[in-house]
């Protein structure tokens, strides 16, 4: 009997949310078909992937096929730098497409899944390999608001649309824009896995006072100076947790190693989350029933959709970005204790549905 053809799963490195949901779906595929080979192509850190997936080391291959939005930090983006990187990507697009065609032939790929770069979808379609996409926004839609800033933006938009239009099916997640570049779509529920409350273990491992309120600062970077950190360190009512490498020195600041405690377990163990709206953190807060204190994002078109949805499905408090940068958290954390309950319920289980569709398209 012939071995099943591998699934090649491409993940943008724009943000960890893409990686988290992709890992959930890959785990669901492996539960349904443990013998199916899977190759993961992304520039996300391998240690992040290996903390969530049980795949052999050779299953991971570096590769970047989009530039996302270049970020100054977790809140602010650099539009000019993004445009320059897009120009470079468009120059390299034919080479990258041909490189992936050769790779897909070499591994005998039976299906390509993308979240949500376009070049691998182009490569697969030219090799007549079935294609699926998973996402809640498209890069052409994100970039449309910058089209008046130069011809390079238009070229990039058209290039992404080419890849998306050739895709056999989009699995469209919640918190989504219309994603009109995909002619064939299926809506699926939220992809997110609840964590385990390990508060006692975390308290013992890091010396965190279990009697105070635990605040998870969910950022990859945040520009706080020493004075801001020192002021927060004097707060007797809160312990501030981060996931390394983000961390500060202070008696009530604790940097958690994700290899000891997965992020989903950290969020399940905290009382409140402070972050910017993104698919990953909103999903984690939904499945772990956490209150979100959120700051607005600048020049990222997805933000209004995410904010509108979170206001329905999460207990929430808005903190102005200026207050966040000044470290003025206390009044907003106080308000979070009395945040109203969600008005709507968001169905979960999208990982299992996505796995079914992926295996159906991959065939034998």
C-alpha positions in Angstrom: 0.0 0.0 0.0 1.3 3.4 -1.0 2.3 5.8 1.8 -0.1 8.8 2.1 1.1 12.0 0.4 2.3 14.7 2.8 0.4 17.8 3.7 2.5 20.9 3.5 1.3 23.7 5.8 2.6 27.2 5.2 2.2 29.7 8.1 2.8 33.4 8.0 5.2 34.7 10.6 3.3 38.0 11.0 2.1 37.0 14.4 1.8 34.2 16.9 -2.0 34.0 16.4 -1.5 32.4 13.0 0.9 29.9 14.5 -1.4 29.0 17.4 -4.4 28.3 15.3 -2.4 26.4 12.7 -0.9 24.2 15.4 -4.4 23.5 16.8 -5.5 22.4 13.3 -2.4 20.3 12.7 -2.9 18.5 16.0 -6.5 17.8 15.0 -5.2 16.4 11.6 -2.8 14.1 13.5 -5.5 12.9 15.8 -7.7 12.0 12.8 -4.9 10.5 10.7 -1.7 9.8 12.7 0.1 8.3 9.7 -0.3 11.4 7.6 3.1 13.1 7.0 3.0 16.9 7.6 5.6 19.4 6.7 5.4 22.9 8.3 7.0 25.8 6.4 7.3 29.1 8.3 9.7 31.7 9.8 8.0 31.4 13.2 10.5 30.1 15.8 11.0 26.4 15.8 10.9 26.3 19.6 7.5 27.9 19.5 6.2 25.2 17.1 7.8 22.4 19.0 6.2 23.6 22.2 2.8 22.9 20.6 3.4 20.1 18.1 4.9 16.6 18.3 6.5 16.4 14.9 10.0 15.1 13.9 12.6 17.8 13.6 12.8 17.3 9.8 9.1 18.3 9.5 10.0 22.0 10.0 11.4 24.1 7.2 12.1 27.8 7.3 10.4 30.0 4.8 8.8 33.5 4.5 6.4 34.3 1.6 4.8 37.5 2.9 5.9 40.4 5.1 2.7 41.1 7.1 2.9 44.5 8.6 6.3 45.6 10.0 5.7 46.5 13.6 7.5 49.1 15.7 6.1 47.2 18.7 3.0 45.2 19.5 0.7 48.2 19.1 2.3 50.4 16.3 3.2 49.5 12.7 5.7 51.0 10.3 3.8 51.5 7.0 6.8 52.8 5.0 9.0 49.9 6.1 6.2 47.5 5.1 6.1 49.0 1.7 9.8 48.6 1.2 9.7 45.0 2.2 6.7 44.4 -0.1 8.7 45.8 -3.0 11.5 43.4 -2.3 9.1 40.5 -2.0 7.5 41.3 -5.4 11.0 41.2 -7.0 11.7 37.8 -5.4 8.2 36.4 -6.1 9.0 34.4 -9.3 12.0 32.9 -7.7 10.1 32.0 -4.5 7.2 30.5 -6.5 9.6 28.3 -8.6 11.5 27.3 -5.5 8.3 26.1 -3.8 7.2 24.3 -7.0 10.4 22.3 -6.8 10.1 21.7 -3.1 6.5 20.4 -3.5 7.5 18.1 -6.3 10.5 16.8 -4.2 8.3 15.9 -1.2 5.4 14.6 -3.3 2.9 17.0 -1.7 -0.7 15.9 -1.7 -2.1 19.1 -0.4 -0.9 22.7 0.4 -2.6 24.6 3.3 -1.8 28.3 3.8 -2.4 30.7 6.6 -2.3 32.9 4.7 0.6 33.7 2.3 -0.3 33.7 -1.4 2.9 32.6 -3.1 2.7 28.9 -1.9 -0.9 28.8 -3.2 0.3 30.0 -6.6 3.1 27.4 -6.6 0.8 24.5 -5.7 -1.9 25.5 -8.2 0.7 25.5 -11.0 1.8 22.0 -9.9 -1.9 21.0 -9.9 -1.8 20.2 -6.2 -5.0 20.8 -4.2 -5.0 24.0 -2.1 -6.8 25.1 1.1 -6.4 28.4 2.9 -7.3 29.2 6.5 -7.7 32.7 7.8 -9.8 35.7 9.0 -8.3 38.3 6.7 -6.3 38.6 3.5 -3.2 40.6 2.9 -4.6 42.3 -0.3 -7.5 43.6 1.9 -5.1 44.8 4.6 -3.0 46.6 2.0 -5.9 48.3 0.2 -6.0 51.2 2.5 -2.4 52.1 1.5 -3.0 51.9 -2.3 -2.7 55.7 -2.6 0.9 55.7 -1.2 2.6 54.2 -4.2 2.3 51.9 -7.2 4.1 49.1 -5.2 1.1 48.6 -3.0 -1.1 48.0 -6.1 1.4 45.4 -7.5 1.5 43.6 -4.1 -2.3 43.6 -3.8 -2.7 42.1 -7.3 -0.1 39.4 -6.6 -1.8 38.2 -3.4 -5.1 38.1 -5.2 -3.7 35.9 -7.9 -2.7 33.3 -5.3 -5.9 33.5 -3.4 -8.1 33.3 -6.5 -6.5 30.0 -7.5 -7.3 28.4 -4.1 -9.7 25.4 -4.0 -11.3 26.4 -0.7 -11.0 29.0 2.1 -11.9 27.9 5.6 -13.0 31.2 6.9 -12.6 31.8 10.6 -14.6 34.2 12.9 -13.5 37.8 13.4 -13.2 37.9 9.6 -13.6 40.5 6.8 -15.4 39.2 3.6 -12.2 37.8 2.1 -13.7 38.3 -1.3 -10.5 37.3 -3.1 -11.4 33.7 -2.4 -14.2 32.6 -4.7 -14.9 29.4 -2.7 -15.4 29.7 1.0 -16.7 27.8 4.0 -17.2 29.4 7.4 -15.9 27.3 10.3 -16.2 27.9 14.1 -13.4 29.3 16.3 -10.1 27.4 16.4 -8.8 27.6 20.0 -7.9 25.1 22.7 -8.5 26.0 26.4 -5.6 25.8 28.8 -5.4 24.2 32.2 -5.5 26.3 35.4 -2.0 25.8 36.9 -2.0 28.7 39.3 -0.7 26.6 42.2 2.2 25.2 40.1 3.1 28.7 38.7 3.0 30.2 42.2 5.4 27.5 43.5 7.7 27.7 40.4 8.1 31.5 40.3 7.2 32.6 43.8 4.0 34.5 42.7 1.6 35.4 45.5 -1.6 33.5 44.7 -3.6 35.9 46.8 -3.2 38.9 44.5 -4.8 39.4 41.1 -2.6 38.0 38.3 -2.4 40.1 35.2 -1.0 38.6 31.9 0.7 41.3 29.8 0.3 39.6 26.4 2.7 41.4 24.1 5.8 40.4 22.2 7.3 43.9 22.8 6.2 46.9 24.9 8.1 50.1 25.3 8.1 50.7 29.0 11.0 52.6 30.6 12.6 51.9 34.0 10.4 54.5 35.8 7.2 53.0 34.5 8.2 49.5 35.6 9.4 50.7 39.0 6.0 52.4 39.6 4.1 49.2 38.7 6.4 47.1 40.8 5.1 49.0 43.9 1.5 47.9 43.2 0.6 45.6 46.1 -2.6 44.3 44.5 -1.3 42.7 41.3 1.3 40.3 39.9 2.3 41.0 36.3 3.1 38.0 34.2 4.8 37.9 30.8 5.9 35.2 28.5 9.7 35.3 27.8 11.6 36.8 26.1 9.4 39.8 27.1 10.1 40.6 30.8 11.0 43.2 33.3 12.8 43.2 36.7 10.6 43.9 39.7 9.3 42.2 42.8 5.9 41.6 41.2 7.0 40.9 37.6 7.4 37.3 36.4 8.6 36.1 33.1 7.2 32.7 32.3 9.1 30.1 30.2 6.6 28.7 27.6 8.5 25.4 27.6 7.7 24.9 31.3 4.1 26.3 31.1 2.4 26.6 27.7 0.8 30.0 26.9 -2.7 28.6 27.0 -2.1 27.3 30.6 -0.6 30.7 31.6 -3.7 32.6 30.4 -6.0 30.0 32.0 -4.2 30.7 35.3 -4.5 34.5 35.3 -7.3 36.8 36.3 -7.2 39.3 33.6 -5.3 39.9 30.3 -3.8 43.1 29.0 -3.1 43.1 25.2 -3.9 44.5 21.8 -6.7 42.9 19.8 -5.5 40.1 17.6 -7.1 36.8 16.5 -4.9 34.7 18.8 -5.4 36.5 22.1 -9.1 37.1 21.5 -9.6 33.4 20.8 -7.6 32.4 23.9 -9.6 34.8 26.1 -12.9 33.4 24.7 -12.1 29.7 25.3 -10.5 30.5 28.7 -13.3 32.9 29.8 -11.0 35.8 30.6 -11.5 39.6 30.8 -9.5 41.5 28.3 -8.1 45.0 28.9 -7.2 46.1 25.3 -5.4 49.0 23.7 -6.2 50.2 20.2 -3.9 49.4 17.2 -2.8 51.9 14.7 -2.9 51.6 10.9 -4.1 48.0 10.9 -7.3 47.5 9.0 -8.3 44.4 10.9 -8.7 46.4 14.2 -12.3 47.6 13.9 -13.6 44.2 13.1 -11.7 42.6 16.0 -12.9 45.4 18.4 -16.6 45.0 17.3 -16.5 41.3 17.9 -14.7 41.4 21.2 -17.2 43.8 22.5 -19.9 41.1 22.0 -18.1 37.9 23.0 -15.7 39.0 25.9 -15.8 40.9 29.2 -13.6 43.8 28.2 -12.3 47.3 29.1 -10.6 49.6 26.7 -7.3 51.3 27.8 -6.1 54.1 25.6 -2.7 53.3 24.1 -1.2 56.5 25.7 -2.2 55.3 29.2 -0.8 51.8 28.4 2.6 53.3 27.4 2.6 55.4 30.6 1.9 52.2 32.6 -1.4 53.7 34.0 -3.0 50.3 34.4 -4.6 50.5 37.8 -7.9 52.2 37.0 -8.5 49.9 34.0 -7.7 46.8 36.0 -10.1 48.0 38.7 -12.8 48.5 36.0 -12.1 45.0 34.7 -13.4 43.5 37.9 -16.9 44.8 37.1 -16.8 44.3 33.3 -20.2 43.1 32.0 -20.7 39.6 30.8 -20.5 38.8 27.1 -23.7 39.4 25.0 -23.0 36.6 22.5 -21.6 33.1 22.5 -18.9 32.1 20.0 -19.0 28.5 18.8 -15.7 26.5 19.0 -14.5 23.3 17.4 -13.2 24.7 14.1 -10.0 22.7 14.4 -11.8 19.4 14.0 -13.9 20.6 11.1 -10.7 22.0 9.4 -9.0 18.7 9.9 -11.9 16.9 8.2 -11.7 19.2 5.2 -7.9 19.0 4.9 -7.9 15.2 4.9 -10.7 15.1 2.4 -8.8 17.3 0.0 -5.5 15.5 0.7 -7.1 12.1 -0.3 -5.1 8.9 0.0 
